Amino acid sequence: MFIVLFRCILFWILFEILLFATGKMAWFAPPEAVRWVQAGFGIASAIVLIYLFLRFEKKSFADIYLRIDRKTPLRFAGGLLAGAIIMSCILAVLLVFSELKLSKTPLTASPLKTASIYLMIIPFAFMEELAFRSYTMVRLDREYGLWTAQFLSAVVFALYHIVSGWTWYIAFMGPFIWAFLFALSAIRSAGIAMPTGIHASLNILQVVLGMKGGEAAFFALKLKEGHTPNAQQKLDALGIAIHIVIFAGGILATWFFIRNRNRSASISDLRE
């Protein structure tokens, strides 16, 4: 019963080891290409591991919905759109219920570097979806059910960010919660094109809005001049509330999906 769990944990450990090792190798590349090389090594590491684990289990990439078909670009585009809608809603809540203001900020990076920063987000999102929402997610879902797969993958996704230098609070208030949305979209769409789109869109828009700082931000979210003394505390509380709502939405959406999937399975059994 625990063989699948052991394999998934082993997969994540090996991925982290390979990511660390290849990340060190990438520093031999030219400075402007380091992050691209890291992303390439990370994607290659995930694909090789998936291939080896599937080969050991005598399965194929198609068995875990890891394939490219004519709907793949549409699913990715749908994910980009979904991520943009979600981030737009978050931004609207922040502007309406806090003392934040959105202002234009001058770019300090060159157009080429700015484009590189934004494009680089996509392969990194793809790498993480490969590692956390393809082989391991499908195997855990089939063996233990979606609830177990969701929570275990979300915890490991948060720990992965902690190992990368994030604090426990940020890792579990961010990646842990968003993992539910990414995983559900992967299972529902039978592939990682859509969650990769959502993941990339959210990260890109955070950079655009200056939520991650950096030289490629087009805007800046700052407290208004003359804001009340407790404006920052209210903003922090609002941020927590937003993430709680997102988490509750992910849990509710997972519950509905499982209920509908079980109902469909029951109907299919009756027909047989």
N, C-alpha and C positions, 0 to 999 in steps of 0.2 A: 504493500500500500504506500510505503514511503519512498519507493524507488524513484518515482517521478519527481517528488519533492527534492530528493538528494541530487538528481541530475540537474534540476533547475538551479539549485544553490551552487552546485559545482560550475555550471555554465556562467553564472554571474561572477563567481570568484575568478574564474579563468579570464573572463572578459576584462575585469578590473586590472588583473595582472598584465594582460596584453596591452591594455590601454595605457597603463603606466610605462611599460617598457617601450612601446612604440612612440609614446609622447616624448620620452627622453631622446630617442633617435631623431625625432623631427627637428630638434634644435640645431642639427647640422645643416638644415636647409637655410636659404637666404631669409633674413628677418621678415620680409614682406610675405613670404610663402609658408612660414612656420605653421600657422593655424590651419591653412589648407592641407598641409601634409599631415598634420595631426588628425584632421577629419577623415582624410583618405585612409590613413592607417587604422583609425577606429572602425570605419565601415568595413574595411577588409578583415579586421580581426573578428567582428561580429559575424560576417558572412562565413568565414572559415570555420568558426566554432559551430554555427548552425549546421553547416554541411557535415561536419564530423559527427555531431550528435545525431542528426537525422540518418546518416549512413550507418551508425551503430545500431539504430532502431529499425533499420531497413525501411525508412520512409523517404519521401521526396519533399522538395520545397513546396510543391502544390498541396501536400497534405496539411501544411500549416498556412495555406493561403498566401504563400510568398511567391507571387508570380506577377508578370506584367501582361495585361490584356488591354483591349481597346477602351475599357472604362477606367483604367488606372489614372490617366490625366484628369478625367472628370471628377474622380473621387478626391484627388489632390486639390483641384480647384475648389471643390465643395468644401474641403477642409479649410482652405485659405479664407473663403467667404465666411464660414462659421466662426473662425477665430476672429475675423474682423468685426463681426456682429457682436460677439461676446465682449471684445475689448471696447467697442463703442458704447455698450451698455455700462460697463464699469466706469469708463471715462465720464459718461453722463451723470452717473450717481455721485462720483467724486466732485464734479463741478456744481451740482445742485445742492448737495447736502454737506459740503464743507466750504472752507474759505480759500480753496485753491483757485488759481487762475491759470489759464493756458496762454502762454505767450510765445511768439516766434523767437527763435534764437539763431544767431549766425553760425553757419557751419565752419568748423576750424580745420576739417580734413579736406583734402582734395577730392574732386568728383570721383576719380578713379578709386581712391581709398574708401570713400563713402560707399560706393557701389560694392566694393569687395567686402566691406563689413556686413552689409545687408545680405548679400548672396551667400556668405559664409554660414549664415544661420541655418540655411536649408540642409546642407549635409550633416551638420551637427544634430539637428532635429531627427533626420533620417537615421543616423547612427544610434541615437537613444531609443528610437522606436524599434529598430532591429533588435537591440539588446533586451528591451523590456516588454515589448508588445507583440512579438512574433512567436518564436519557438516557445519561450517560457510561458507566455500568456495562454497560448492555445493548449499546451500540454496540461497546465494547471487547471484550466477551465474544464477540459474533458475528463480529467481524473478526479478532481475534487469539487467542481462546481464554480460558478462565476464569483460568488461571494468570497470564497477563499482565495481565488486567483486575484481578484481585485485588491483585497487588503494586503496580501503578501507582496504582490508586485509593487503596490504603492509604498509600503514600508521599505522595501529594498531600493526603490527609486529614490526615496528620501535619503537613505543611508549612502547611496552612491554620490549624492550631492554633498553630503557631510564629508565623505572621504576626499571630495574635490575642494574642500575648504569652506563650505557653507556652514553657518551655525545651525544647531539643532532646531531652533525656533523657526528660522526662515525655511529650512528644508521641509519641515512638517507643516508649515503654514502655506507653503507654495507647492513644490513638486509633489508632495504626498497627496494633496487635494486635487491638483490638476491631473494626476495619474489616473484617477477614476474616469475622468472625461476621455482621456486618450485611450485607455484600455477598452472602455465601452464602445467607442467609435471603431476601434480595431475589430472587436468581436462582431459588432453589428454589421459592419461593411465587409467583413471577411477579408481583411488585409490591412496593411499599414499605410496605404496612400493617404487616406483621410486623416488619421491621427497625425501623420507627418505634416500635412497641410495646416491643421489646427495648431499644432505645436510651433511650427515655423511662423505662422501668422501672428500668434500671441507674442512671440519673442521679438519679431520684427517691429511690431507696433509699440512695444515697450521701449525699444531703442528710438523709434521715431518721436515718441512723446517725452523722451528724456528720463523715463523711469529707471533706466539702468545707467544714466549718466553717459559719459563718453563723448567723443568728438563728432559722432555722426548723427546726433540728435537734431531734428528740425524744430522741435518745440521744447518748452520747459514748463513743468508743473510746479508752481511755487505758491506759497501762501500770499494772499493779498497784503498790500501795504496797509498798516493800521489794523491788522487782524487782532482779534480778541486774545487775551493772555493764554487761554486754554485751547486755542485753535489746533495746536499740534496734538494735544491729547485727544481731542474730538476726532481728528483725522486718523490717528492710530486706532481708535475704537471703531471708526467707520471701516477701515481697512480689514480689521478682524471680522466685522460683521459681513462684509462682502465675501470673504473667504468661507465663512460659515454657511452662507447662502449657497455658494458654489458647491461646497461639500455636500450639503443637504440635497441639492439638485442632482448631484452625481449619484448619491445613494438612492434617491427616489427613481431616477431614470434606470438604474441597475435593477431595482425591484420590479418596475414595469416590464423591462426587457425579459427578465427571468420568468415572470408570470406569463407573458405572451409566448415565450419559447416553450414553456412547459405545456401550455394550452395547445399550441400547434403540434407538439409531439404527441399529446393525448389524442387529438383528432386523427393524426396519421395512424396511430395504433388501432383506433376504432375502424378506420377504413380498410386496414389490412385484415 
